[in-house]
Amino acid sequence: MTEDTLGIGDLARRTGVPVRTIRFYCDEGLLEPARSVGGHRRFDGAAIDRLNLVRRLRGLGLGLRSITDVLTGARSLDEAVASERAALDREVATLAWRRSVLRAVEESSPADRAARLELLSAVRDGFSAHEALVRLWHPMTTGPIPPDTARMFLDISAPRPPEQPSTAQVVAYASLVVLAADRTLAGHVRASTLLGHERIADLGALHAEVAAACSLAFEPVAAGAAPGPGAALDRFVAAHAAAVGAGDTPEFRRALNCRTAPDRDPRVRRYWRLAGEVTGEPAPMGVTHTWLLDALDRSVA
């Protein structure tokens, strides 16, 4: 056995890994040595390549569990590296969030500091904050909506926090989280968005047409124009009418205006304004949607 194998000292010299570390790797199952008659660890030639791989992966910062997965074939090297990178991305984003939160506290006035501390301390990090927004809006994607449409809806309604948020953005995002926990807001969202879903044959088409109407409203909203009649409002109403097999009549507009009244609640308006502060968009879709609802309300007043 000793002629074709290496002792632990020889393996250490061949790889540059200290004997103490090799013993640790053996104890952890990364290396599986044989035993000599005297009970000493003996390693075959493949242990050199295996130990060199372990050394390199440790140099990249991979943990023992990830390295074990690579050695056993449970995961490929690409998968292990991608997983480690994703974990680091999350850690970096969390640190960026914390830094901006601390800066936001520093920049607050003495009169506002207590309220800002209360607001920001309620949100652990950007990831948990985003999950809170998703919980608010996810029920609105449970109907027969195409996956792409559902993802687009959640991306708009529950925007992700910026990777490098400003102090204003973390304050706005924390305020969104507080709003998302408001049961009255959640009730308004459900009352408007889910009402009558069973009557709509193609929810994906409705979402697409409403998005198109919001796009038409982008320029007047960005320019600060007051809500009013026009192509954007007509397409918005036509989208809802077509979804239920109706026509754009004064009676239908009054009914639609009544059904969507919860979306004009001050809490909903504030939610979309804060979302715009987070994304930096001049006219977020939520804001253009509210603008269209106001235009509808004026058209039937």
FENCORFEN-V840593 format. One record per pair of residues at least 4 apart in sequence whose ideal C-beta (glycine too) atoms are under 8 Angstrom apart, sorted by the first residue. I is the first residue (numbers start at 1). J is the second residue. D is the distance in whole Angstrom. If there is no record, write none. Layout:
# FENCORFEN-V840593
i-><I/I>
j-><J/J>
d-><D/D>
This chain:
# FENCORFEN-V840593
i-><1/1/1/1/1/2/2/2/4/4/5/5/5/5/6/6/6/6/6/6/6/6/6/7/7/7/7/7/8/8/8/8/8/8/8/8/9/9/10/11/11/11/11/11/11/11/12/12/12/12/12/14/15/15/15/15/16/17/17/17/17/17/18/19/20/21/22/22/22/23/23/24/25/25/25/25/26/26/26/26/26/28/28/29/30/30/30/30/30/30/31/31/31/31/31/33/33/33/33/34/34/34/34/35/35/35/35/36/36/36/43/43/45/46/47/48/49/50/50/51/52/53/53/53/54/54/54/55/56/57/57/57/57/57/58/58/60/60/61/61/62/62/62/62/62/62/63/64/65/66/66/66/66/66/67/67/68/68/69/69/69/70/70/70/70/70/75/75/75/76/77/78/79/80/81/82/83/84/85/86/87/88/89/90/90/91/92/92/93/93/93/93/93/93/94/94/94/94/95/96/96/96/96/97/97/97/97/97/97/98/98/99/100/100/100/100/100/100/100/101/101/101/101/102/103/103/104/104/104/104/104/104/104/105/105/105/105/107/108/108/108/109/112/113/114/115/116/116/117/118/119/119/119/119/119/120/120/120/122/122/122/123/123/123/123/123/124/124/125/126/126/126/126/126/127/128/129/129/129/129/129/129/130/130/130/130/131/132/132/132/132/133/133/133/133/133/133/133/134/134/134/135/136/136/136/136/136/136/137/137/137/137/137/137/138/138/139/139/140/140/140/140/140/140/141/141/141/141/143/143/143/144/145/145/145/145/145/145/146/146/147/148/149/149/149/149/149/150/151/152/152/152/153/153/154/155/155/156/156/156/157/157/159/159/159/161/161/161/161/161/162/162/162/165/165/165/166/167/168/168/169/169/169/170/171/172/172/172/172/173/173/173/174/175/175/176/176/176/176/176/177/178/179/179/179/179/179/180/180/180/182/182/183/184/184/184/185/185/185/185/185/186/187/187/188/188/188/188/188/188/189/189/189/190/191/191/192/192/192/192/192/195/196/196/196/197/199/199/200/200/200/201/202/202/203/203/204/205/205/205/206/206/206/206/206/207/208/209/209/209/209/209/209/210/210/210/210/210/211/211/212/212/212/213/213/213/213/213/213/213/214/214/214/214/214/214/214/215/216/216/216/216/217/217/217/217/217/217/217/217/217/218/218/218/219/220/220/220/220/221/221/221/221/221/222/222/227/227/227/227/227/227/228/228/228/229/229/229/229/230/230/231/232/232/232/233/233/233/233/233/234/234/235/236/236/236/236/237/237/237/237/237/237/238/238/239/240/240/240/241/241/241/241/241/242/246/247/248/248/249/250/250/251/252/253/253/253/253/254/254/255/256/256/257/257/257/257/257/260/260/260/261/262/263/263/263/263/264/264/264/264/264/264/265/266/267/268/268/269/269/270/271/271/272/272/272/272/272/272/273/273/274/275/275/275/276/276/276/276/276/276/276/279/283/283/284/285/286/287/288/289/290/291/292/293/294/295/296/297>
j-><5/34/36/37/42/7/36/42/44/45/34/42/43/44/10/11/14/42/43/44/45/47/48/11/40/41/42/43/12/19/22/23/33/40/41/43/13/19/14/15/17/22/43/47/48/51/16/17/18/19/22/48/48/51/52/55/55/21/22/25/51/55/22/23/24/25/26/31/51/27/41/28/30/31/51/54/30/31/32/33/41/64/68/68/50/54/64/67/68/71/43/47/50/51/54/41/42/43/47/41/42/43/44/39/40/41/42/40/41/42/47/48/49/50/51/52/53/54/71/55/56/57/70/71/58/67/71/59/60/62/66/67/70/80/62/67/81/84/84/88/66/67/70/80/81/84/67/68/69/70/75/80/83/84/71/80/72/74/74/75/80/74/75/76/77/80/79/80/83/80/81/82/83/84/85/86/87/88/89/90/91/92/93/94/127/95/96/163/97/125/126/127/161/163/98/125/126/127/99/100/163/164/165/101/125/126/161/165/170/102/125/103/104/164/165/166/167/169/170/105/120/123/170/106/107/167/108/116/120/167/168/170/171/113/116/117/120/167/112/113/116/113/116/117/118/119/120/171/121/122/123/171/174/175/178/170/171/174/174/177/178/128/129/173/174/177/128/129/129/130/160/161/165/173/131/132/133/161/173/174/176/177/134/158/160/161/135/136/177/180/181/137/157/158/159/176/177/180/138/154/158/180/157/158/180/185/186/189/141/153/154/157/158/189/142/154/190/194/153/157/189/190/193/194/145/150/153/154/194/197/203/203/149/150/153/203/204/207/150/204/151/152/153/203/204/207/208/154/155/156/207/211/157/207/158/159/160/284/285/286/275/286/275/278/279/165/169/170/173/278/166/169/278/169/170/173/170/171/172/277/173/277/278/174/175/176/274/277/278/177/274/278/178/179/274/180/271/274/275/278/181/182/185/267/270/271/274/185/186/271/186/267/187/188/265/267/189/265/267/268/271/190/191/262/192/262/263/265/267/268/193/262/268/194/195/262/259/260/261/262/263/259/200/244/259/203/243/244/206/243/244/243/206/243/207/243/208/209/242/243/210/239/240/242/243/211/212/213/235/238/239/242/243/214/236/239/240/289/215/285/216/235/239/217/232/233/235/236/239/292/218/232/236/285/288/289/292/288/230/231/232/235/221/232/233/236/283/288/291/292/295/222/283/288/223/225/230/232/291/225/283/287/288/291/282/283/291/292/294/295/297/298/233/295/298/233/234/295/299/234/295/235/236/292/295/237/292/295/296/299/238/248/239/240/292/295/296/241/248/252/253/256/296/242/248/243/244/252/256/246/247/248/252/256/246/252/252/252/253/253/254/300/255/256/257/296/299/300/258/300/259/260/296/261/293/296/297/300/264/293/296/265/268/268/289/290/293/268/269/290/293/294/297/269/270/271/272/290/273/290/274/275/286/276/284/286/287/289/290/277/287/278/279/284/286/280/281/282/283/284/286/287/284/287/288/288/289/290/291/292/293/294/295/296/297/298/299/300/301>
d-><6/7/6/8/6/8/6/7/7/8/7/4/6/6/4/5/7/7/5/8/8/7/8/7/7/7/7/8/6/6/6/7/8/8/5/7/7/6/6/6/8/6/5/6/7/7/8/6/6/5/6/6/6/5/6/7/7/5/6/8/6/6/7/6/7/6/6/7/7/6/8/6/4/5/7/6/7/5/8/6/7/6/8/7/8/6/7/7/6/6/7/6/7/6/8/4/6/5/7/8/5/8/8/6/7/7/7/5/8/5/4/8/8/6/6/6/6/7/7/6/6/6/8/7/6/6/7/6/7/4/7/5/7/8/7/7/7/7/7/8/4/5/8/6/8/5/7/6/7/7/7/5/7/7/6/8/6/8/4/4/6/8/6/7/6/5/4/5/8/7/6/6/6/6/6/6/7/6/6/7/6/6/6/6/7/6/6/8/6/8/6/7/8/6/6/5/7/7/6/7/6/5/7/6/5/4/7/6/7/6/7/6/6/8/5/6/6/7/5/7/5/8/5/6/6/5/7/7/6/4/8/6/6/7/6/6/7/6/5/5/4/7/6/6/7/6/6/7/6/7/8/7/5/7/7/7/7/5/7/7/7/7/5/7/5/5/5/8/7/6/8/4/7/7/7/7/7/6/6/7/8/5/6/6/5/6/6/7/5/5/7/7/7/4/8/6/7/5/5/6/5/7/8/7/4/8/6/7/7/7/6/4/5/7/7/7/7/7/7/8/7/8/5/6/6/4/6/6/8/5/5/6/5/5/7/5/6/7/7/4/6/6/6/7/5/5/7/6/6/6/8/8/6/6/5/7/8/8/5/7/8/7/6/6/5/6/7/8/5/7/8/6/7/4/5/7/7/6/6/7/6/7/5/6/6/7/5/4/5/7/8/5/7/6/5/6/7/5/7/7/7/7/6/6/7/5/7/7/8/8/7/6/6/7/8/6/6/7/4/7/7/6/6/8/6/4/7/5/7/6/6/7/7/5/6/5/7/5/8/4/5/6/7/7/7/7/8/5/6/5/6/8/7/7/6/8/6/6/8/7/6/6/7/8/4/6/7/7/7/7/3/7/8/6/6/5/8/7/7/7/7/6/8/7/5/8/4/4/6/6/7/8/8/5/4/6/7/8/8/6/4/6/5/4/8/8/8/4/6/6/8/6/5/6/6/4/8/7/8/7/4/6/5/5/4/4/5/7/4/4/8/6/8/6/7/6/8/7/6/7/8/6/6/6/8/6/6/5/6/7/6/7/6/7/5/8/7/6/5/7/6/7/7/6/5/7/7/8/5/4/6/5/6/8/8/5/7/6/7/7/6/7/6/6/6/6/6/5/6/5/6/6/7/7/8/5/6/5/7/5/7/8/7/5/7/7/5/7/7/7/5/7/7/7/6/6/7/7/6/6/6/6/7/7/6/3/5/8/6/7/7/7/6/6/6/8/6/8/8/4/7/6/6/6/5/7/6/7/6/7/7/6/6/6/6/6/6/7/6>
